[in-house]
Amino acid sequence: MLENDANSSERHENTMAIRIVSDSSSDLLALPDVDYCTVPLKIMFGSREYVDEAGTDVSKMMHDLQQHQGPSTTSCPNVAEWTDAFNGYDEIFAVTISSGLSASYEAAAAAKDAYCKINPSAKVHIFDSHATGPVLRLIIEKLRAGILAGKSYDDIKAEAIEYQKKIRILYSLESLGNLAKNGRVNMAVARIAEVLNIRMIGHASDEGKVDILHKVRGEKRALATIVKEMAARGCTGGTVFIDHCLNNNAANKLREMMEASFPGIAVHLESCGALCSYYADIGGLIIGYEVN
């Protein structure tokens, strides 16, 4: 199922229009003034399947995950879903979750190859975000700005590629439970972290995987560590997206700390969708920000 912007709920008849497509890890289901849609990821555990799309009850999903004792997994959009999102357009930008976390990028790339064989004049560029959530939105907003400015496809592509080099991501994870159930973290480590009230502060490795930088006790230290890391990595302001998993209070505290530390910074808060909530777990924060 594709979630389209209200302005493009019907298939666009002008095949020269530029379309932006992302997988649902962007936590962005609508985008004003441009042609945009998403393809959903899925979360499976036991006999349940949650599709990451509009209307999904994330709170219920997280509750069900907490009660589930067995393994859990995720499923990326398949080639057919990506191809369907491309269909009818000659100029397409696609943005995916990190290829180090999911096969979504590989599926999008395969869809591109198949689509361009049928439509040789089509231009399709796939951005591997090497991250998730807010980093995808920063890239998407850059693409949107180029489209609204009337720039050419090639210029928009070149500018977005350069812009991606100036984006960073940080994670603050209160729980490692779902990562443990998914086999990405040792279950014993996850239990010790929970007992000791330890927050894991991490970023994306060169391979786009979760790389732990700090282990700190308590929310206050975790938020202060995030701000220090942002400054150390070259943030002086700009645009920031904070996605939170059922933790609006901590997200607001972090925004206030950022605004006090980086004059002129523009901080936007969003709730994690189903896929990002699965990885961030309850209380988790994902921060996408710009650096100089």
Secondary structure, 3 states (H helix, E strand, C coil): CCEECHHHCCCCCCCCCEEEEEEHHHCCCCCCCCEEEEECCEEEECCEEEECCCCCCHHHHHHHHHHCCCCEEEECCCHHHHHHHHCCCCEEEEEECCCCCCCHHHHHHHHHHHHHHHCCCCEEEEEECCCCCHHHHHHHHHHHHHHHCCCCHHHHHHHHHHHHCCEEEEEEECCCHHHHHCCCCCHHHHHHHHHCCEEEEEEECCCCCEEEEEEEECHHHHHHHHHHHHHHCCCCCCEEEEEECCCHHHHHHHHHHHHHHCCCCEEEEEECCHHHHHHHCCCCEEEEEECC
